[in-house]
C-alpha cells in the first residue's frame, strides 16, 4: 500500500489545511449573491495558490457542487 505522511511544512499539508478552512467557512450555503460570489472567488484563489492543477480544482468543484445540491434541496422544500 502506498501510504504517506505529509509533514506540516509540506505543500500538501498546507493545501489540505487551506481546503479544510475553506470548507468550514462556507459549509452552510446561504441564499444570497454575496455568499456565492465570495465562495467562487475564494475557490479561484485556492486553485491559483496551488498552481491551477487538477487535484485542487476538483476538490473545490466537488465542494461547490455539494453546496449547490444542498441549496436546491432547500429551495424545493420551501
C-alpha positions as a Markdown table, in Angstrom:
| # | Residue | x | y | z |
|---|---|---|---|---|
| 1 | Unk | 0.0 | 0.0 | 0.0 |
| 2 | Unk | 1.3 | 3.4 | -0.9 |
| 3 | Unk | 0.9 | 5.3 | 2.3 |
| 4 | Unk | 2.5 | 8.7 | 3.0 |
| 5 | Unk | 2.6 | 11.1 | 5.9 |
| 6 | Unk | 2.7 | 14.8 | 5.0 |
| 7 | Unk | 4.9 | 16.9 | 7.1 |
| 8 | Unk | 3.4 | 20.1 | 8.5 |
| 9 | Unk | 5.6 | 22.2 | 6.3 |
| 10 | Unk | 4.8 | 20.3 | 3.1 |
| 11 | Unk | 2.8 | 21.9 | 0.3 |
| 12 | Unk | 0.2 | 19.1 | 0.6 |
| 13 | Unk | -0.3 | 19.7 | 4.3 |
| 14 | Unk | -0.9 | 23.4 | 3.6 |
| 15 | Unk | -3.3 | 22.6 | 0.7 |
| 16 | Unk | -5.4 | 20.3 | 2.8 |
| 17 | Unk | -5.3 | 22.8 | 5.7 |
| 18 | Unk | -6.5 | 25.6 | 3.4 |
| 19 | Unk | -9.2 | 23.3 | 1.9 |
| 20 | Unk | -10.4 | 22.5 | 5.5 |
| 21 | Unk | -10.6 | 26.2 | 6.3 |
| 22 | Unk | -12.5 | 26.9 | 3.1 |
| 23 | Unk | -15.0 | 24.1 | 3.9 |
| 24 | Unk | -15.5 | 25.4 | 7.4 |
| 25 | Unk | -16.1 | 29.0 | 6.2 |
| 26 | Unk | -18.6 | 28.1 | 3.5 |
| 27 | Unk | -20.1 | 24.8 | 4.8 |
| 28 | Unk | -23.7 | 26.1 | 5.1 |
| 29 | Unk | -24.9 | 27.6 | 1.8 |
| 30 | Unk | -26.7 | 31.0 | 2.0 |
| 31 | Unk | -29.2 | 32.2 | -0.4 |
| 32 | Unk | -27.6 | 35.5 | -1.4 |
| 33 | Unk | -25.2 | 36.6 | -4.2 |
| 34 | Unk | -22.6 | 37.8 | -1.8 |
| 35 | Unk | -22.1 | 34.3 | -0.3 |
| 36 | Unk | -21.9 | 32.6 | -3.7 |
| 37 | Unk | -19.5 | 35.3 | -5.2 |
| 38 | Unk | -17.2 | 35.0 | -2.2 |
| 39 | Unk | -17.3 | 31.2 | -2.4 |
| 40 | Unk | -16.3 | 31.3 | -6.0 |
| 41 | Unk | -13.6 | 33.9 | -5.6 |
| 42 | Unk | -12.1 | 32.1 | -2.6 |
| 43 | Unk | -12.2 | 28.9 | -4.6 |
| 44 | Unk | -10.4 | 30.5 | -7.5 |
| 45 | Unk | -7.8 | 31.9 | -5.2 |
| 46 | Unk | -7.2 | 28.5 | -3.7 |
| 47 | Unk | -6.8 | 27.0 | -7.1 |
| 48 | Unk | -4.4 | 29.7 | -8.2 |
| 49 | Unk | -2.4 | 29.3 | -5.0 |
| 50 | Unk | -1.9 | 25.6 | -5.8 |
| 51 | Unk | -1.0 | 26.1 | -9.5 |
| 52 | Unk | -4.4 | 25.5 | -11.0 |
| 53 | Unk | -3.6 | 21.8 | -11.1 |
| 54 | Unk | -6.4 | 19.3 | -11.5 |
| 55 | Unk | -6.5 | 17.9 | -7.9 |
| 56 | Unk | -7.1 | 21.3 | -6.1 |
| 57 | Unk | -9.6 | 22.4 | -8.7 |
| 58 | Unk | -11.6 | 19.1 | -8.4 |
| 59 | Unk | -11.6 | 19.5 | -4.6 |
| 60 | Unk | -13.1 | 22.9 | -4.9 |
| 61 | Unk | -15.5 | 21.9 | -7.7 |
| 62 | Unk | -16.8 | 18.9 | -5.7 |
| 63 | Unk | -17.4 | 21.1 | -2.6 |
| 64 | Unk | -19.3 | 23.7 | -4.7 |
| 65 | Unk | -21.4 | 21.0 | -6.3 |
| 66 | Unk | -22.3 | 19.7 | -2.8 |
| 67 | Unk | -23.4 | 23.2 | -1.8 |
| 68 | Unk | -25.4 | 23.7 | -5.0 |
| 69 | Unk | -27.2 | 20.4 | -4.4 |
| 70 | Unk | -28.0 | 21.3 | -0.8 |
| 71 | Unk | -29.2 | 24.7 | -1.8 |
| 72 | Unk | -31.5 | 23.3 | -4.5 |
| 73 | Unk | -32.9 | 20.8 | -2.0 |
| 74 | Unk | -33.7 | 23.6 | 0.5 |
| 75 | Unk | -35.4 | 25.6 | -2.2 |
| 76 | Unk | -37.7 | 22.7 | -3.1 |
| 77 | Unk | -38.8 | 22.3 | 0.5 |
| 78 | Unk | -39.7 | 26.0 | 0.9 |
